């Protein structure tokens, strides 16, 4: 039997929304990730019974990201790098983007691709990045 994650899901959902209301982008980013992951795990455990909830959580997370200052700064910096170096590898960005850590760059590139701001193509163990 798999554990029921409903309390955990509700906790992270409320935490994400509270952090957004407080302007705490770092906390919201973490809470949204945990909310989505908790729903994803419970959806697996219930053979897809939470698919609607998972889609809701992913959509809300994606909408939050559109306003996340770290995402916006990284997306802007990456767009400039891609203009200068079409098909740059995501792993190469880690060393050329000063002031950003690997996790934040990966987060931003995932959502930039989802939002249509970049094209992210799997290339070995990384991604090749280009502009649409």
Backbone torsions as a table, in degrees:
resi	resn	phi	psi	omega
1	UNK	NA	137.2	-179.4
2	UNK	-91.6	150.2	-179.8
3	UNK	-69.4	146.0	174.8
4	UNK	-82.1	122.6	-176.5
5	UNK	-102.6	16.9	-173.7
6	UNK	-61.8	-39.5	178.4
7	UNK	-67.4	-41.7	178.2
8	UNK	-61.6	-44.9	179.2
9	UNK	-59.1	-49.5	-178.6
10	UNK	-63.0	-39.9	178.9
11	UNK	-59.1	-49.7	-177.8
12	UNK	-68.8	-36.3	177.2
13	UNK	-61.1	-49.0	179.4
14	UNK	-65.5	-39.0	179.0
15	UNK	-63.1	-42.7	179.6
16	UNK	-60.7	-47.8	-178.3
17	UNK	-67.0	-37.8	177.6
18	UNK	-64.6	-43.7	179.5
19	UNK	-62.6	-40.8	177.3
20	UNK	-61.1	-46.8	-179.3
21	UNK	-60.8	-32.3	179.7
22	UNK	-85.7	-5.6	-176.9
23	UNK	76.3	19.3	-179.4
24	UNK	-92.7	85.5	-175.8
25	UNK	-66.2	-38.0	179.7
26	UNK	-63.7	-46.6	178.3
27	UNK	-64.4	-41.1	179.7
28	UNK	-64.1	-42.7	180.0
29	UNK	-57.2	-46.6	180.0
30	UNK	-66.5	-45.9	-177.9
31	UNK	-66.2	-39.4	177.1
32	UNK	-62.5	-44.0	178.7
33	UNK	-58.8	-46.3	-178.7
34	UNK	-66.2	-36.5	177.7
35	UNK	-62.7	-51.3	-179.4
36	UNK	-60.2	-45.2	-178.4
37	UNK	-65.1	-39.1	177.9
38	UNK	-63.9	-44.4	178.5
39	UNK	-65.5	-40.4	179.9
40	UNK	-60.2	-46.5	179.4
41	UNK	-62.8	-45.4	-179.9
42	UNK	-67.2	-33.6	176.9
43	UNK	-63.1	-40.6	176.1
44	UNK	-63.6	-45.9	-177.0
45	UNK	-64.8	-24.1	-177.6
46	UNK	-108.3	20.3	178.1
47	UNK	53.5	43.3	173.1
48	UNK	87.5	10.4	-178.4
49	UNK	-68.5	-17.5	-179.1
50	UNK	-108.7	23.1	-178.2
51	UNK	-57.5	-43.0	178.7
52	UNK	-62.2	-43.3	179.0
53	UNK	-64.2	-38.7	179.0
54	UNK	-64.0	-44.3	178.1
55	UNK	-63.0	-39.7	177.4
56	UNK	-61.9	-46.8	-178.8
57	UNK	-63.5	-45.5	179.3
58	UNK	-62.4	-40.7	-179.7
59	UNK	-64.8	-45.6	-179.6
60	UNK	-64.5	-39.8	177.2
61	UNK	-61.0	-47.0	-179.4
62	UNK	-61.5	-39.8	178.7
63	UNK	-67.7	-39.0	175.4
64	UNK	-59.2	-44.9	-176.9
65	UNK	-56.8	-37.1	-179.6
66	UNK	-56.5	-22.6	-179.2
67	UNK	-109.4	-1.1	-176.6
68	UNK	-73.2	118.0	-176.9
69	UNK	-55.9	-37.6	-179.3
70	UNK	-66.5	-40.2	176.8
71	UNK	-61.4	-47.0	-177.6
72	UNK	-63.6	-42.2	179.5
73	UNK	-66.3	-44.6	-179.9
74	UNK	-66.6	-43.8	-179.7
75	UNK	-59.0	-41.6	178.7
76	UNK	-64.9	-45.9	179.8
77	UNK	-63.4	-41.2	-179.0
78	UNK	-67.8	-39.7	178.2
79	UNK	-57.3	-41.7	177.5
80	UNK	-64.9	-42.1	178.8
81	UNK	-64.1	-40.0	179.9
82	UNK	-66.7	-37.1	176.7
83	UNK	-59.9	-41.3	-179.7
84	UNK	-78.3	-30.3	-176.2
85	UNK	-137.4	77.9	179.1
86	UNK	-55.1	143.0	-180.0
87	UNK	65.4	28.0	175.2
88	UNK	-61.7	145.6	178.4
89	UNK	-82.1	141.8	179.6
90	UNK	-58.1	-38.6	179.4
91	UNK	-63.5	-29.5	177.4
92	UNK	-69.6	-26.8	178.8
93	UNK	-65.3	-30.8	-176.6
94	UNK	-58.9	-31.9	-178.4
95	UNK	-95.3	-16.8	-176.2
96	UNK	-103.9	-11.0	177.2
97	UNK	-100.3	99.9	-179.7
98	UNK	-70.0	141.4	174.1
99	UNK	87.0	0.2	179.1
100	UNK	-123.2	139.7	177.8
101	UNK	-90.7	165.2	-175.7
102	UNK	-56.7	-44.3	-177.7
103	UNK	-63.4	-41.3	179.3
104	UNK	-67.0	-38.2	178.1
105	UNK	-65.9	-44.7	179.1
106	UNK	-61.5	-43.0	176.8
107	UNK	-58.0	-50.0	-177.8
108	UNK	-64.6	-40.3	-178.8
109	UNK	-69.4	-36.7	176.4
110	UNK	-58.3	-50.4	-177.6
111	UNK	-75.5	-30.9	176.0
112	UNK	-61.5	-38.9	176.8
113	UNK	-68.2	-42.9	178.5
114	UNK	-61.0	-37.2	-178.5
115	UNK	-84.5	-3.1	177.8
116	UNK	82.3	13.2	-179.3
117	UNK	-81.8	-26.6	176.3
118	UNK	-139.7	161.1	172.2
119	UNK	-106.6	124.9	-174.9
120	UNK	-117.0	110.9	-175.9
121	UNK	-114.4	126.0	-179.9
122	UNK	-58.9	131.2	179.4
123	UNK	-142.4	97.5	-175.9
124	UNK	64.8	-124.3	-178.8
125	UNK	-96.3	10.5	-179.1
126	UNK	-136.9	-161.3	179.0
127	UNK	-132.1	143.9	170.7
128	UNK	-92.7	136.0	-176.2
129	UNK	-114.8	134.8	175.1
130	UNK	-143.3	169.8	179.3
131	UNK	-94.9	147.9	179.8
132	UNK	-67.3	NA	NA
